[in-house]
Amino acid sequence: MDRYPPIAEHGLVGDLQTAALVSSQGVVDWFAAPRFDSPSVFAALLDHDRGGYLRLSPEHPEGTCRQLYYPDTAILVTRFMSPDGVGEVLDLMPLDHSRTATDRHTLIRVVRVVRGTVDFTLECRPRFDYGRAEHELELDADGALFRAPGIEAHLRCSFPLEPEGRDVRGRVTLRAGESGGVVFTVCAPGGAAPDAPSVEGLTGQFEEVALFWRKWLRQCRYQGRWPELVHRSAITLKLLTYAPTGALIAAATMGLPEQVGGERNWDYRFTWVRDSALSVRVMLDLGFAEEAVSFVHWLVDRLREREGEEGEPLQTMYRVDGSPDLPEETLDHFEGYRGSAPVRIGNGAADQLQLDIYGEALYAVSQGQEVAQQSSFEGWRTLSRTLDWFADAWDRPDEGIWETRGGRRNFTYSRVMSWVAFDHGMRLADTFRRPADVERWRAARDAVFDQVVERGWSEKEQAFVQHYDGDVLDASLLLMPRVGFVAARDRTWLSTLDAMDRRLVSDSLVYRYDPAASPDGLRGSEGTFSLCTFLYVDALARAGRLPQARYTFEKMQTYANHVGLFAEEIGPTGEQLGNFPQAFTHLSLIMAALTLDEALDAAARGR
C-alpha cells in the first residue's frame, strides 16, 4: 500500500449525495459523509497516518492491480492478479431513489475470486471529522461499530474481524468461484446496523445499482465519435451532482495540490455558479433535461433569497444545500498530499467579487425551452430585477474567474460575461414576451462591448488579453466565440488564437495564464489546465482549424487516467494534479466533443 498513490490512480463511486475515491490498490482513501462537503471519514490521501482508510486487497509480493468500471455504470472493479490467483473487488454505493437528503450512506465492497486462490486482507481505520474526533470501537460477532461525536459507522463482513487498537482487521481466503462482502454504513447516532452481507443480498444491490446507471445513460443522445469518453464524463458529472437540490460540485475532493509541495490546495466540494451554469447547455445537448432544469431552479432560488438585501445578489459559490456559509480554515494537523500544505477546508473565494457569474447565470437560464419555460413569473421578476441592478454595477474591478488573491482588476472575461448577462436577458424577454427594461439592458450591453473592444485589446499581442492594465494572455477568453461575443472566424479572434498558441500552449496543453507575468498572490507554479485545453479544442473547431482541433482533443485523451477520469491539471511530467475528478474538466470535454463532432460532420458534408 503506497502512502500517497498518484492522484490519477483512483476511481470514483457515489450515491448522488456523497462519494468515495478508491485507489487502484483497493484502498478507500477519501470519503466524506453524509454529504460531499461534510467532514471526512477516510482522508488518508491527505494524511496517511491521521486521515484514515478502508483497505481490502491481497498482499502478494508479485501481484499487480488493474481497475475498470463495469460498463455504463458507476460500479468500480479493482482486479488483483498474482501467480496464485485472480481476485477482484467491486465497489458501489446504493442510491436513495427518493432524492431526499439523508444522513445514512453505505459503501458496499464485494470481493470474489475468479481463478486460483487469493488471500484478502481488510483494514478499517476511520478517522472522523478530518481526523480530529476520537472514536470508540465496539466489536461483536455481527461486526464492528465505530462511535464518534455526532456520527456512527457500522462495518459488517462475511468473514471474522479482530480489533487492532480502535480499528479492526480481518483476513479471508477465497477460491475460484467464491465471494464475500463488506458493508460500511455511516449514519446518525443510534442508526440501525446494516444486514450482514450475503451472496443474494450483494447480488441484488449490484443489479439494482447497475440498472439505475444503465437506465439513466439510455437518455443520452450523443451519437458522435467518442461515445465511451463522453458517457464516462456524463456519469462523472452525475456522480458529482447532489440529487436533493440539483447542485453540481466542482470536485469530489479537497486539498489535492496544483503543485506537489505547494500551497495551491483548495476545497472544491462546493457549487460554483460558473461551472454549474455552463453545464446546463451540455446536459440539454446530451438529453438530460431533468438535471439542467433542477440546477436552474436551484440558481433562481439563490437569487430570490437575496432580493431586497444590500450587497451582491449572487455569491461565487455555495454549499450543495444553497448555504452561503463557507468559511476557510486550515487543518494544521494534516501533512497534506505528499507534504502539500496547508490543507484547507471551506473556501475564502466565496467572498470574492466575480462579476462573470451574472453572465453565466443568465446563460444557463436562457438555454432552451426546457429550462426557460420552468421559470415562473416570479422567477422572471427576480431575474429582471437582478439585471436592472447589474446595469449600474457591472463596471467594477473584481477578482476574476481564476479567483486570484493578488487584488482586483478590470478582467476582460468578467466584462465579456457581463455582456452575456444583458444579451441573454434581452433574448429571454423577447422570446417569452416578458416585461423588462430592455432599452436599459441594451445600453449596458453596448457599453460593455465598446469597453472590451477598446480596453481589452492589446496592440502589442494583437489579442484580447486578461485585464485592461497589461498584455497578459488568458485562456478563459477561449469562451468568447461560444457565448457569441465575437465571431469564431473574425480577424481579431483568429489573431487572439494565434497569440494563445505562442504564449499559453505547450505541446497542445494549455496554461490558463502566466503567473510570473500576472502575479496572482500565491507562491509556486501550476500545471496546464485541462479545462482550458478542452476550451482550446472548442475554439479551434469553431475557427475551422479542424486538424489541429482533432489532434489536440485526441492527444488530450491520453492524459485521462485508467478509467477515463481527469483532475484539474496536468503536471510537467504528465501527472494529474489538483482535486479529482474535476467537474469543469469533464464538462468542457463534452463541450469540445460536441463542437468538434459538429464541425467534422459539416466539413465532411461540404467535401
C-alpha positions as CSV (number, residue, x, y, z in Angstrom):
1,M,0.0,0.0,0.0
2,D,1.5,3.3,-1.2
3,R,1.4,6.1,1.4
4,Y,0.4,8.5,-1.3
5,P,-0.6,6.9,-4.6
6,P,-0.7,9.2,-7.7
7,I,-3.9,11.3,-7.7
8,A,-4.9,9.7,-11.0
9,E,-4.7,6.2,-9.6
10,H,-8.3,6.3,-8.3
11,G,-11.8,5.6,-9.4
12,L,-14.9,7.3,-8.1
13,V,-18.1,5.8,-6.7
14,G,-21.1,7.6,-5.2
15,D,-24.8,7.7,-4.4
16,L,-25.6,11.3,-5.6
17,Q,-25.2,12.8,-2.1
18,T,-21.6,11.9,-1.4
19,A,-18.7,10.0,-3.0
20,A,-15.6,7.9,-2.3
21,L,-12.3,7.5,-4.0
22,V,-10.9,4.0,-4.4
23,S,-7.3,3.6,-5.3
24,S,-6.1,1.0,-7.8
25,Q,-4.7,-0.9,-4.8
26,G,-8.1,-1.3,-3.3
27,V,-7.9,1.4,-0.7
28,V,-10.8,3.8,0.1
29,D,-8.6,6.8,1.0
30,W,-11.2,9.6,0.6
31,F,-14.8,9.5,1.9
32,A,-16.8,12.3,3.5
33,A,-20.3,11.9,4.9
34,P,-23.2,12.5,5.0
35,R,-22.7,15.0,2.1
36,F,-19.9,15.8,-0.3
37,D,-19.0,18.8,1.8
38,S,-19.1,17.1,5.2
39,P,-16.1,16.3,7.4
40,S,-14.1,13.3,6.2
41,V,-14.4,9.7,7.5
42,F,-11.4,8.5,5.4
43,A,-8.8,11.0,4.3
44,A,-5.5,9.1,4.0
45,L,-5.0,10.8,0.7
46,L,-4.3,14.0,2.7
47,D,-2.5,12.4,5.6
48,H,-1.7,8.7,5.5
49,D,-1.2,8.4,9.3
50,R,-4.0,10.6,10.6
51,G,-6.6,10.6,7.8
52,G,-8.0,7.0,7.9
53,Y,-8.7,4.5,5.2
54,L,-10.6,1.3,4.4
55,R,-8.3,-1.3,2.6
56,L,-9.5,-4.5,1.0
57,S,-6.8,-6.2,-1.1
58,P,-4.4,-9.1,-1.3
59,E,-0.8,-8.9,0.0
60,H,1.2,-10.7,-2.6
61,P,4.8,-9.6,-3.5
62,E,4.3,-10.4,-7.1
63,G,0.8,-9.1,-7.5
64,T,-0.4,-6.5,-9.9
65,C,-3.6,-4.3,-9.9
66,R,-5.9,-3.2,-12.6
67,Q,-9.0,-1.1,-12.4
68,L,-12.0,-0.5,-14.6
69,Y,-15.7,0.5,-14.5
70,Y,-18.4,-2.1,-15.0
71,P,-19.7,-1.0,-18.5
72,D,-22.1,2.0,-18.5
73,T,-22.2,2.3,-14.7
74,A,-20.5,3.9,-11.7
75,I,-19.6,0.4,-10.3
76,L,-15.8,0.2,-9.9
77,V,-13.9,-3.1,-10.4
78,T,-10.4,-3.5,-9.0
79,R,-8.6,-6.7,-10.1
80,F,-5.7,-8.3,-8.4
81,M,-3.5,-10.7,-10.3
82,S,-0.8,-12.9,-8.9
83,P,0.7,-16.3,-9.6
84,D,-1.6,-17.8,-7.0
85,G,-4.8,-16.5,-8.5
86,V,-7.0,-13.6,-9.7
87,G,-9.4,-11.8,-7.4
88,E,-11.4,-8.6,-7.6
89,V,-13.2,-6.1,-5.5
90,L,-16.4,-4.4,-6.8
91,D,-17.2,-1.1,-5.1
92,L,-20.6,0.5,-5.3
93,M,-22.9,2.8,-3.3
94,P,-26.7,2.1,-3.3
95,L,-28.8,5.1,-4.2
96,D,-31.8,6.6,-2.4
97,H,-34.3,7.0,-5.1
98,S,-36.4,9.4,-3.1
99,R,-33.8,12.1,-3.6
100,T,-34.3,13.2,0.0
101,A,-31.3,14.3,1.9
102,T,-30.3,11.5,4.3
103,D,-27.6,11.0,6.9
104,R,-27.3,7.3,6.1
105,H,-24.9,6.2,3.3
106,T,-23.4,2.8,2.5
107,L,-20.3,1.7,0.7
108,I,-20.5,-1.9,-0.5
109,R,-17.3,-3.9,-1.3
110,V,-17.9,-7.2,-3.0
111,V,-14.8,-9.5,-3.1
112,R,-14.6,-12.5,-5.3
113,V,-12.0,-14.8,-6.9
114,V,-12.2,-15.9,-10.5
115,R,-9.0,-18.1,-10.7
116,G,-6.9,-19.9,-8.2
117,T,-6.7,-18.9,-4.5
118,V,-6.4,-15.4,-3.1
119,D,-5.9,-14.2,0.5
120,F,-7.6,-10.9,1.1
121,T,-6.8,-8.5,4.0
122,L,-9.3,-6.0,5.3
123,E,-8.2,-2.9,7.4
124,C,-10.8,-0.4,8.5
125,R,-9.3,2.7,10.2
126,P,-11.9,5.5,10.2
127,R,-10.8,8.9,11.4
128,F,-13.8,11.2,11.8
129,D,-14.0,14.9,11.4
130,Y,-10.8,15.2,9.4
131,G,-9.0,13.1,11.9
132,R,-9.9,15.5,14.8
133,A,-12.5,13.4,16.6
134,E,-11.7,10.4,18.7
135,H,-13.9,7.3,18.3
136,E,-14.8,4.2,20.3
137,L,-14.9,0.7,18.9
138,E,-17.5,-1.9,19.8
139,L,-16.8,-5.3,18.3
140,D,-19.1,-8.4,18.4
141,A,-19.9,-11.4,16.3
142,D,-22.0,-9.3,13.9
143,G,-19.3,-6.8,13.1
144,A,-17.9,-3.5,14.3
145,L,-19.4,-0.2,15.4
146,F,-17.3,2.9,15.4
147,R,-18.8,5.7,17.5
148,A,-17.7,9.3,17.4
149,P,-19.5,12.6,18.4
150,G,-22.5,13.1,16.1
151,I,-21.8,10.2,13.8
152,E,-21.5,6.4,13.8
153,A,-20.2,3.9,11.3
154,H,-21.2,0.2,11.1
155,L,-19.0,-2.4,9.5
156,R,-20.4,-5.8,8.5
157,C,-18.3,-8.5,6.9
158,S,-18.8,-12.0,5.6
159,F,-15.6,-13.0,7.5
160,P,-14.3,-12.6,11.0
161,L,-12.8,-9.3,12.4
162,E,-10.4,-8.7,15.1
163,P,-9.6,-5.5,17.0
164,E,-6.4,-3.6,16.3
165,G,-6.5,-0.7,18.8
166,R,-9.6,1.3,18.0
167,D,-9.6,-0.1,14.4
168,V,-10.3,-3.6,13.0
169,R,-8.6,-6.1,10.8
170,G,-9.7,-9.3,9.0
171,R,-8.5,-11.9,6.6
172,V,-10.2,-14.3,4.3
173,T,-9.0,-16.9,1.8
174,L,-11.2,-17.4,-1.2
175,R,-11.0,-19.9,-4.1
176,A,-12.2,-19.7,-7.6
177,G,-16.0,-19.1,-7.6
178,E,-16.2,-18.0,-4.0
179,S,-17.1,-14.5,-2.9
180,G,-17.7,-12.4,0.2
181,G,-18.6,-8.8,1.1
182,V,-18.0,-5.8,3.3
183,V,-20.7,-3.3,4.0
184,F,-19.7,0.0,5.6
185,T,-22.5,2.4,6.6
186,V,-22.3,5.8,8.2
187,C,-25.4,7.2,10.0
188,A,-26.5,9.4,12.8
189,P,-26.0,8.1,16.3
190,G,-28.4,5.2,17.1
191,G,-28.9,4.3,13.5
192,A,-29.7,0.7,12.6
193,A,-26.8,-1.5,11.6
194,P,-26.9,-2.9,8.1
195,D,-27.7,-6.5,7.5
196,A,-24.8,-9.0,7.3
197,P,-23.7,-9.3,3.7
198,S,-25.0,-12.4,1.9
199,V,-24.4,-13.5,-1.7
200,E,-28.0,-13.0,-2.6
201,G,-28.2,-9.5,-0.9
202,L,-25.0,-8.3,-2.5
203,T,-26.0,-9.6,-5.9
204,G,-29.4,-7.8,-5.6
205,Q,-27.6,-4.5,-4.7
206,F,-25.2,-4.8,-7.6
207,E,-28.0,-5.4,-10.1
208,E,-30.1,-2.6,-8.7
209,V,-27.2,-0.1,-8.9
210,A,-26.2,-1.3,-12.4
211,L,-29.8,-1.0,-13.6
212,F,-30.0,2.6,-12.3
213,W,-26.9,3.8,-14.2
214,R,-27.7,2.0,-17.4
215,K,-31.3,3.3,-17.4
216,W,-30.1,6.8,-16.8
217,L,-27.4,6.6,-19.5
218,R,-30.0,5.4,-22.1
219,Q,-31.3,9.0,-22.1
220,C,-28.1,10.2,-23.6
221,R,-28.5,11.4,-27.2
222,Y,-24.8,11.5,-28.1
223,Q,-24.1,9.8,-31.4
224,G,-20.6,11.2,-32.1
225,R,-17.1,9.7,-32.5
226,W,-16.2,9.4,-28.8
227,P,-19.1,7.7,-27.0
228,E,-17.1,6.0,-24.2
229,L,-15.3,9.2,-23.4
230,V,-18.5,11.3,-23.4
231,H,-20.5,8.7,-21.5
232,R,-17.9,8.4,-18.8
233,S,-17.8,12.2,-18.4
234,A,-21.6,12.3,-18.2
235,I,-21.7,9.7,-15.5
236,T,-19.0,11.6,-13.6
237,L,-21.0,14.8,-13.8
238,K,-24.0,12.9,-12.5
239,L,-21.9,11.5,-9.6
240,L,-20.8,15.0,-8.7
241,T,-24.4,16.3,-8.5
242,Y,-26.2,16.5,-5.2
243,A,-29.5,14.9,-6.0
244,P,-31.7,16.6,-3.3
245,T,-31.0,20.1,-4.8
246,G,-29.5,19.5,-8.3
247,A,-26.3,21.4,-7.3
248,L,-23.1,20.3,-9.1
249,I,-20.0,20.3,-7.0
250,A,-16.6,21.3,-8.6
251,A,-14.8,18.1,-7.5
252,A,-15.2,15.2,-5.0
253,T,-12.1,16.2,-3.0
254,M,-10.3,18.9,-1.1
255,G,-6.7,19.8,-0.6
256,L,-5.2,18.0,-3.5
257,P,-2.3,20.2,-4.8
258,E,-2.0,22.1,-8.1
259,Q,1.8,21.7,-7.4
260,V,3.1,18.9,-5.2
261,G,4.6,20.5,-2.1
262,G,3.0,23.9,-2.9
263,E,0.3,26.0,-1.2
264,R,-2.4,25.9,-4.0
265,N,-4.6,23.4,-2.2
266,W,-8.3,24.3,-2.2
267,D,-11.6,22.7,-1.1
268,Y,-13.6,22.1,-4.2
269,R,-16.6,20.3,-2.7
270,F,-19.0,23.2,-3.3
271,T,-21.2,24.5,-6.1
272,W,-19.7,27.2,-8.2
273,V,-22.3,29.2,-10.1
274,R,-20.0,29.4,-13.1
275,D,-19.3,25.7,-13.5
276,S,-22.8,24.6,-12.9
277,A,-24.3,27.2,-15.2
278,L,-22.2,26.2,-18.1
279,S,-23.3,22.6,-17.5
280,V,-26.9,23.4,-18.4
281,R,-26.3,23.6,-22.1
282,V,-24.2,20.4,-22.1
283,M,-26.8,18.4,-20.2
284,L,-29.5,19.6,-22.6
285,D,-27.5,18.7,-25.6
286,L,-26.9,15.2,-24.2
287,G,-30.6,14.7,-23.4
288,F,-30.5,15.1,-19.6
289,A,-33.1,17.9,-19.3
290,E,-34.1,17.0,-15.7
291,E,-30.6,17.7,-14.4
292,A,-30.5,21.0,-16.3
293,V,-33.8,22.2,-15.0
294,S,-33.0,21.2,-11.4
295,F,-29.9,23.3,-11.4
296,V,-31.7,26.4,-12.8
297,H,-34.3,26.1,-10.1
298,W,-31.5,26.0,-7.5
299,L,-29.9,29.0,-9.1
300,V,-33.0,31.2,-9.2
301,D,-33.7,30.3,-5.6
302,R,-30.3,31.7,-4.7
303,L,-31.2,35.0,-6.4
304,R,-34.6,35.1,-4.8
305,E,-33.0,34.6,-1.3
306,R,-31.1,37.9,-1.6
307,E,-33.8,40.1,-3.1
308,G,-34.2,43.3,-1.2
309,E,-30.9,42.9,0.7
310,E,-27.8,45.0,0.4
311,G,-24.8,43.7,-1.5
312,E,-24.3,41.3,-4.3
313,P,-27.4,39.2,-5.4
314,L,-25.2,36.2,-6.1
315,Q,-22.2,34.7,-4.4
316,T,-19.4,32.9,-6.3
317,M,-20.2,29.5,-4.7
318,Y,-22.4,27.9,-2.2
319,R,-22.8,24.7,-0.3
320,V,-24.9,22.0,-2.0
321,D,-28.0,22.9,0.0
322,G,-27.6,26.6,-1.0
323,S,-26.0,27.8,2.2
324,P,-23.6,30.7,1.5
325,D,-21.5,29.9,4.6
326,L,-18.1,28.6,3.5
327,P,-15.5,29.9,6.0
328,E,-12.0,28.9,5.1
329,E,-9.7,27.3,7.7
330,T,-6.6,25.2,7.6
331,L,-6.1,21.7,9.0
332,D,-2.7,22.1,10.6
333,H,-2.6,18.6,11.8
334,F,-2.7,17.2,8.3
335,E,0.6,17.0,6.4
336,G,-1.2,17.2,3.0
337,Y,-0.8,15.1,0.0
338,R,3.0,14.3,-0.2
339,G,3.6,17.3,2.0
340,S,1.4,19.8,0.2
341,A,0.3,22.2,2.9
342,P,-1.7,23.9,4.1
343,V,-4.8,21.7,3.8
344,R,-7.8,23.9,3.6
345,I,-11.5,23.3,4.3
346,G,-14.1,25.8,3.3
347,N,-13.2,28.3,0.6
348,G,-12.5,32.0,1.0
349,A,-13.1,32.7,-2.6
350,A,-16.8,32.6,-1.8
351,D,-16.4,36.1,-0.5
352,Q,-14.7,37.4,-3.7
353,L,-16.3,39.7,-6.2
354,Q,-16.5,37.8,-9.5
355,L,-18.8,39.6,-11.9
356,D,-18.8,37.0,-14.6
357,I,-21.2,34.8,-12.6
358,Y,-24.1,37.0,-13.7
359,G,-23.4,36.3,-17.3
360,E,-23.2,32.6,-16.6
361,A,-26.4,32.6,-14.6
362,L,-28.3,34.3,-17.5
363,Y,-26.6,32.0,-20.0
364,A,-27.9,29.0,-18.0
365,V,-31.5,30.2,-17.7
366,S,-31.7,31.0,-21.4
367,Q,-30.6,27.6,-22.7
368,G,-33.6,26.1,-24.4
369,Q,-37.3,25.8,-23.9
370,E,-36.9,23.0,-21.4
371,V,-35.2,25.4,-19.0
372,A,-36.7,28.8,-19.7
373,Q,-40.3,27.6,-19.5
374,Q,-39.6,26.4,-16.0
375,S,-39.1,29.9,-14.8
376,S,-42.3,31.1,-13.1
377,F,-43.4,34.7,-13.4
378,E,-41.9,35.4,-10.0
379,G,-38.7,33.8,-11.2
380,W,-38.6,36.1,-14.2
381,R,-39.2,39.2,-11.9
382,T,-36.2,38.1,-9.9
383,L,-34.0,37.8,-13.0
384,S,-35.3,41.1,-14.3
385,R,-34.6,43.0,-11.1
386,T,-31.1,41.4,-10.9
387,L,-30.3,42.7,-14.4
388,D,-31.7,46.2,-13.5
389,W,-29.3,46.2,-10.6
390,F,-26.4,44.9,-12.7
391,A,-26.9,47.6,-15.3
392,D,-25.5,50.0,-12.7
393,A,-23.0,47.6,-11.1
394,W,-21.1,45.8,-13.9
395,D,-18.3,48.4,-14.4
396,R,-16.1,47.4,-11.4
397,P,-12.8,45.7,-10.9
398,D,-13.1,42.2,-9.5
399,E,-11.0,39.1,-8.6
400,G,-11.9,37.3,-11.9
401,I,-12.7,33.8,-12.9
402,W,-9.4,32.3,-11.5
403,E,-10.1,33.6,-8.0
404,T,-6.7,35.3,-7.8
405,R,-5.6,36.7,-4.4
406,G,-3.5,39.5,-5.8
407,G,-6.1,42.2,-5.8
408,R,-8.9,43.3,-8.0
409,R,-8.5,44.2,-11.7
410,N,-10.7,45.0,-14.7
411,F,-10.7,41.5,-16.0
412,T,-11.7,41.1,-19.7
413,Y,-13.5,37.8,-19.1
414,S,-15.7,39.4,-16.4
415,R,-16.7,42.1,-18.9
416,V,-17.4,39.6,-21.7
417,M,-19.7,37.7,-19.4
418,S,-21.4,40.9,-18.3
419,W,-22.2,41.5,-21.9
420,V,-23.7,37.9,-22.0
421,A,-25.9,38.7,-19.0
422,F,-27.6,41.6,-20.8
423,D,-27.6,40.0,-24.2
424,H,-29.3,36.8,-22.9
425,G,-31.6,38.7,-20.7
426,M,-32.9,40.6,-23.7
427,R,-33.3,37.3,-25.6
428,L,-35.4,35.9,-22.8
429,A,-37.6,39.0,-22.6
430,D,-38.2,38.9,-26.3
431,T,-38.8,35.1,-26.6
432,F,-41.3,34.9,-23.8
433,R,-42.7,38.4,-24.1
434,R,-41.8,39.3,-20.5
435,P,-41.9,42.8,-19.1
436,A,-38.4,44.2,-18.9
437,D,-36.4,47.5,-19.2
438,V,-34.9,46.2,-22.4
439,E,-33.6,49.6,-23.5
440,R,-31.6,50.0,-20.3
441,W,-30.2,46.5,-20.7
442,R,-29.3,47.2,-24.4
443,A,-27.5,50.4,-23.4
444,A,-25.5,48.5,-20.8
445,R,-24.7,45.7,-23.2
446,D,-23.4,48.0,-25.8
447,A,-21.3,50.0,-23.3
448,V,-19.7,46.7,-22.2
449,F,-19.0,45.7,-25.7
450,D,-17.4,49.1,-26.6
451,Q,-15.3,48.9,-23.4
452,V,-14.0,45.4,-24.1
453,V,-13.1,46.2,-27.7
454,E,-11.3,49.4,-26.7
455,R,-9.6,48.4,-23.5
456,G,-9.4,44.6,-23.6
457,W,-7.4,44.5,-26.9
458,S,-3.6,44.6,-26.9
459,E,-2.0,46.1,-30.0
460,K,1.3,44.5,-28.8
461,E,-0.1,41.0,-28.7
462,Q,-2.8,41.5,-31.3
463,A,-5.1,39.7,-29.0
464,F,-7.8,40.1,-26.3
465,V,-5.9,40.0,-23.0
466,Q,-6.5,39.1,-19.4
467,H,-7.2,42.6,-18.0
468,Y,-7.1,46.2,-19.1
469,D,-3.8,47.0,-17.4
470,G,-1.4,44.7,-19.3
471,D,-0.7,42.4,-22.2
472,V,-1.1,39.0,-20.4
473,L,-3.0,36.3,-22.3
474,D,-5.8,34.4,-20.5
475,A,-7.3,31.1,-21.6
476,S,-10.7,32.0,-20.1
477,L,-11.2,34.1,-23.2
478,L,-11.4,30.9,-25.3
479,L,-15.1,31.1,-24.4
480,M,-15.7,34.4,-26.3
481,P,-16.9,32.8,-29.6
482,R,-19.0,30.2,-27.8
483,V,-21.0,32.8,-26.0
484,G,-21.3,34.9,-29.1
485,F,-19.2,38.0,-28.2
486,V,-17.0,37.6,-31.2
487,A,-17.4,35.5,-34.4
488,A,-15.3,32.4,-34.4
489,R,-13.5,33.4,-37.6
490,D,-13.3,37.1,-37.0
491,R,-9.9,38.5,-37.7
492,T,-9.4,39.7,-34.2
493,W,-10.4,36.3,-32.8
494,L,-8.1,34.4,-35.1
495,S,-5.3,36.7,-34.1
496,T,-6.1,36.1,-30.4
497,L,-5.9,32.3,-31.0
498,D,-2.5,32.7,-32.6
499,A,-1.3,34.7,-29.6
500,M,-2.5,32.0,-27.3
501,D,-0.7,29.4,-29.4
502,R,2.5,31.4,-28.8
503,R,2.1,32.2,-25.1
504,L,-0.1,29.6,-23.4
505,V,0.1,26.3,-25.4
506,S,2.7,23.7,-24.6
507,D,2.6,20.5,-26.7
508,S,-1.2,21.0,-27.2
509,L,-1.8,21.6,-23.5
510,V,-3.0,25.0,-22.3
511,Y,-2.0,27.1,-19.3
512,R,-4.7,29.4,-18.0
513,Y,-2.3,32.3,-17.7
514,D,1.3,33.1,-16.8
515,P,1.5,33.7,-13.0
516,A,5.0,35.2,-13.5
517,A,3.7,37.8,-15.9
518,S,0.5,38.4,-13.9
519,P,1.1,37.7,-10.2
520,D,-1.9,36.1,-8.5
521,G,-0.9,36.5,-4.9
522,L,0.2,32.9,-4.4
523,R,3.6,31.2,-4.4
524,G,4.6,28.4,-6.8
525,S,3.6,27.4,-10.2
526,E,0.9,25.1,-11.6
527,G,0.4,22.7,-14.5
528,T,-1.7,23.1,-17.6
529,F,-5.4,23.4,-17.0
530,S,-7.3,20.5,-18.6
531,L,-10.4,22.7,-18.7
532,C,-8.5,25.2,-20.8
533,T,-7.2,22.6,-23.2
534,F,-10.7,21.4,-24.0
535,L,-11.9,25.0,-24.4
536,Y,-9.0,25.4,-26.8
537,V,-10.3,22.4,-28.8
538,D,-13.7,24.0,-28.9
539,A,-12.3,27.3,-30.1
540,L,-10.1,25.7,-32.8
541,A,-13.1,23.7,-34.1
542,R,-15.2,26.8,-34.4
543,A,-12.4,28.6,-36.1
544,G,-12.2,25.9,-38.8
545,R,-8.8,24.6,-37.7
546,L,-10.1,21.0,-37.6
547,P,-6.9,19.0,-38.0
548,Q,-5.3,20.9,-35.0
549,A,-8.5,20.7,-33.0
550,R,-8.9,16.9,-33.5
551,Y,-5.2,16.2,-32.8
552,T,-5.4,18.2,-29.6
553,F,-8.6,16.5,-28.5
554,E,-7.3,13.0,-29.1
555,K,-3.9,13.8,-27.6
556,M,-5.6,15.1,-24.5
557,Q,-7.4,11.7,-24.2
558,T,-4.0,10.1,-23.5
559,Y,-3.8,12.1,-20.3
560,A,-7.0,10.6,-18.9
561,N,-6.5,8.1,-16.1
562,H,-7.1,4.4,-16.5
563,V,-10.8,4.7,-16.0
564,G,-11.3,7.9,-18.1
565,L,-11.2,10.5,-15.3
566,F,-9.5,13.8,-15.2
567,A,-8.3,16.0,-12.4
568,E,-7.9,19.8,-12.7
569,E,-4.4,20.0,-14.2
570,I,-1.6,18.1,-16.0
571,G,1.8,18.5,-14.4
572,P,5.2,18.9,-16.2
573,T,5.8,15.1,-16.4
574,G,2.2,14.3,-17.5
575,E,0.8,13.5,-14.0
576,Q,-2.6,14.6,-13.0
577,L,-2.8,17.4,-10.3
578,G,-5.4,19.1,-8.3
579,N,-8.8,18.0,-7.0
580,F,-10.2,14.8,-8.5
581,P,-12.2,14.2,-10.6
582,Q,-13.0,17.8,-11.6
583,A,-16.4,18.5,-13.0
584,F,-15.4,21.5,-15.1
585,T,-12.8,19.4,-16.9
586,H,-15.4,16.7,-17.8
587,L,-17.9,19.4,-18.7
588,S,-15.5,21.1,-21.1
589,L,-14.6,17.7,-22.6
590,I,-18.2,17.1,-23.5
591,M,-18.4,20.7,-24.9
592,A,-15.3,20.1,-27.1
593,A,-16.6,16.7,-28.3
594,L,-20.0,18.1,-29.3
595,T,-18.5,21.1,-31.1
596,L,-15.8,19.0,-32.8
597,D,-18.2,16.4,-34.0
598,E,-20.5,19.0,-35.5
599,A,-17.6,20.7,-37.3
600,L,-16.2,17.5,-38.6
601,D,-19.6,16.4,-39.9
602,A,-20.1,19.8,-41.6
603,A,-16.7,19.5,-43.2
604,A,-17.5,16.0,-44.5
605,R,-20.8,17.2,-46.0
606,G,-19.0,20.0,-47.7
607,R,-16.5,17.9,-49.5
